[in-house]
Structures are given as structure tokens and as C-alpha cells.
Amino acid sequence: MTNKASITIIRNGNEWDVGADASERRNSENENLSSHILQFMERDKYIVINGANLPHWHQNNKVQFVTFRLADSLPQQKLAELSAYKEEWIATHPQPWDLQTIEAYNHEIRDKVDRWLDHGFGDCILGQEDMRIIVTEALLFYHGKRYILHHFVIMPNHVHLLLSPIGDDVVNKSIGSVKRFTANAINKALGRSGKVWQSEIFDRMVRDAQNYEAFIHYIYNNPSNLLPHQYTIGGDASCIATNNEDSDAWKRRLLL
């Protein structure tokens, strides 16, 4: 599980490979992914669930879609609206919840937050290339050590990832390490102090190959309204050219 698949990074419209030589990248990556990296949720197996506010699900080596955002990425008005929505949702869904209800709750919250994030609230410091380099390097540092990083996009105020945790290294802890390191580095680079990231992350275990493809499509199309210098994207560059299917169809796949 520790073999590194090469990652292609695209920033400012330019492309380069990290890891294997470009000429060998596709063959080595496909071999790794097909043999043991792309493992999806097994509903009939034990699922570790932890987290107070947002449940974090974990099965060893299973692919996860992860979102984390800047601390100022949602204004107080939206946070209050989100809190009210959570309370209303919980009130109409008495606990204890089964797995299907937990999934539905996570999807509703994540979908609402994702739509707001794309409005570009806050200072959007990740719109600066130097700040995105800090985040990219931190993500790549743990690639092959704590997770296999498949695809990612760094937007001006948030980050989306597709990754496979290695063994029992849960995602909220490994990404927590990324956030702590990058928070210190970003504050140092900007000559400031204070909170950089929102404390919680959103993560979802990927259900199957179709669900995985839908998340890839989401990642590569998330910056469609941005200029090339405003975001950084990484993974298999071929996905950029192949994700042109009708967006509503892909949204339906995300709900699987």
C-alpha cells in the first residue's frame, strides 16, 4: 500500500509530474490502482465512526473524498444558517441514526457548504500561488506515507481531495497534520498569526467506481469559473479532458 503513484500538478495552465518519469507514469499508476489502491466502501464490514460534530467514517485503505476550508470561508450569516439547518434536520430525524441516515445527513451538510464555498467568501488567501504551493507540498509530503493521494484541487478558500488512507491511519488525523503544518507556514509567509483553517473537515467514503468517477469530475470542474492562476489541481491529467459529461448526470452519481 506504500507504492507511490505519480501525480501530475497543473498550476497557471502548466503541467508537470511528481514522482515517476512522465513516460512511465500512466502504466505504473494504473498497475498500482488496479491492484490495491482503489478500494471502496464495504457496507457489510465494520466501519469505524468517530467525531463529535461531523461523523468521520473509516475502513482501512478505502478511498475518501475530503474537503477542508479556510477559517473565514463562510461568513457568520451562513454559519448561523447552517447551524439552524442542522438543528432542524436533527429534530426531524430522531436519534439513534442508522448508517443510511448518517450518510444522508453528511451529504446534505456537505452539499450546502460546497455551494457556499464556491461563492468565494473570505480573504481567499489560497488564491495566491505561494500559499497554494505550501498546501501542495504538504499534501505531497504525506503521499505514500499516510495516504495515497489520487486527485486534488486547491481553490481560493477550500481544498478537495480524493485519497486512500494507508491502513488504519484515519483521514481526519492525517489531514489534521497537513492543516497544522500549513497553518504555521502560511501565517509565517503572510507575517501574521491566528486561525487559518476551519477545525472540522468533511469526508465521505467512496461507494464504488461510479461514485469515484463522479468525485473526479467534481474536482476537475470545481474551478471551471476561475482563471488558471487562481487554483492548483493535481492527479491524472487525462481527467481534465474526459470530464465533459452533463453535470446533472454526475451530480446524480455523487448521491449513490
N, C-alpha and C positions, 0 to 999 in steps of 0.2 A: 504493500500500500504506500510505500515511500518513494516510488519512482516518480520523478517529476515529468509531467507533460509540458512541453514548451508552450509559452504564451506569447501571442502577438499583441503588442500595445499600439494603439492608434491615438496620436495626440497632434493637434494642429494639422490634421489631414495627412500626417506622415506615419509610416508603419515600420516597426522593427520587431525582431524576435528576441525573446528572453529564454535562454536555456539551449535546447538543441539547435543545431545548424538548420537554417531555413529549409534547405533542400531535403532534410530528413524529418522535419517537424511533423508533417501530416501522418506519415507511416508510423512513427513511434508513438504519437499521441493516440491514433486510432487503436493501435495494439493495446496500449495501456487502458484506455477507456473501455474497450470491449471486454477485457479480461477481468478487471476487478475494480475499476474506479466508479463507474456509473452503476450504483446500486440504489434502488428506490425503496420507498416505504413498504414494509411488510405488515399489513394490518393484523395478521394472526400471530405476530410475535410481540414480545414485551416492548413497551415504549416507555422510556424514562421521561417524565414530565416534571419540570421544575420552573420556578419563577413566581413571584408574588402578583405582579400586575398583569403581565402577559405570559401565558404558558409557553415554555420552550420545550419542544419535543426532540427526543434524541434516540436514534438507533445507530449502533456502530457503523460507520462508513457510508451511511445513507446520505444522498445528495440533499442539500438545503438551499433554499432561496432566502437571502438575508438582506435586510435594509437597516442602515443606521444613518442618523441625520444630525446636522448641526444643532446646537442648543437653541439658537434663535430662529430656526427654520419654520416654526409655527408661531404666529402672534397669539397673545393672551386670549383674544376673542375666539380663535379657532380651538385653543386648548380647552376653554370653557365649554365650547360646543361639543368637543369630543368627550369631555367628562360627562356632560348631560346625556349624550348618546349612549355611552357605556352604561350609565345608571338605568336608563330606560330599557336598554336591551336586557340587562341582568334582571330587572324587575319582571319582564315578560317571559323570562326563561328561568324558572326556579331551579336552584341547585339541589343536589349534585348533578353535574352535567356528564353526559356520555361523550365519547370521542367525537361523534358527529356534531354535537352541539359546540364543543370546543373549537372544532375546525371552522364551523360557521361563524362563530364569534371572532376568531382570529382574522378570517377573510374580510368580514365587514369592517373591522377596525383598520386593517392594513390598507384596504381599498380606499377608504375615506382619506386616510393620511397621505397615501401616494398621490391622490388627486390634488390635495392641497400643496404638497411639496413641489409639484411641477409648476405652481404659480410663482415660485421664486421669492418667497418671503425671506426676510432677514438680510444680513450683510452679504451672504453668498460668497464667503471667502474662498470657497473651492473653485470659484470662477477664475481665480488666479493660478496660473500654471505652476508656480513654485509650490503652492500649497498642495496641489494635486500630485506633484512629484513626491512629496513627503508621504502622502497616503499610499500611492502606488508602490513605493519602495517598501513600506511597512507590510502591505499585503503580500508582496512577493517574498519578503523575508521568511514568512511562516509557510509559504507554499512548499509542500513536500516534507514539512516538519510537523505541523499540527493539522493541516488540511491540504487537500488538493484543490487549487483554485481553477475553476473551469472558465468562467466568464465574469466580467465586472464592468460597471460604468461608474465613473465619478462625476456627478452632476454638481452644479454650483452650490447646492445646500444639502445634498444627501448622496449616499452610495448604495448601489445594488450589487449583490454578488450571487453567483452560483458556485457552491463549493461542496466538497465531500470531507467531513471531519475524519481524521485518522484515528481509528479505534474508538476509545471512549472519551476522547477529548471533545467536550461539548462546545457547541458553537458560541454560546454567549460568553464563555470564558476565553476562548481563543480570540474572538473579535474584541473582547474587553481588553486584551493585551495590546491589540492594534490601536484601539482608541486611546489608551493611556499613553503609549509611546508618541502617537501623532499629536495628541493634545499638547504635550510638553514641547515637541518640536515646532508645532505651529505657533504656539504662544511665544516661543523664543524668536522665531523668524519674524513675527509681527511686532515684537517688542512690547508685549502686553501680558496680562495674566487673566485668570478666570476660566470659566467653564467653556469648553469648545464643543463637546458632543452632548446630545441628549443621552441620559443614562440608559434607557431601555433600547433594545434592538427588536426588530420584527424578524422572525424567522419562520419558515414553513418547510416541512419535509416534503420533498417532491414525490408525487404519487406514482408516476410511470413515465414512459418515454414521451408520450404526447404532452404531458404536463411539463416535462423538462424542456421540450421544444418551444412551448408557449412562453416559458420564462426567458429563454434565449431571445425570442422575438421581442419580448417586453424590454429587455436590457438594451438591445441594439436599436430599438426605436424610441427609447425614452428621450434621447437628446435630439429628436428629429426637428425640433423648433429652435435649436441652438446653433450658433456658429462653431466651426471646428476648434477655435481657440478657447471655447468655454467649457469643454469637457474632455475627459480621457476615457477611453474604452479599451478593454483587453479581452483576449480569448482567441478563439478560432476566427480569423479574419474572414473566412468564407461565409460566415453567418451574416455579415453585413449585406452581402449581395443576394442572399437567399430568403430573407425575411420580408417578402413583399406581399404576403397573403393578406386578404381582407382583415382589418384589425378586429372586427366584431367576432370573426371566427376564432381568432387567437384568444380573445377575452373569454369565450366560452370554454376553451381548453384550460385556462387558468382556474376555472371553477371546478375542474374534475377532482 
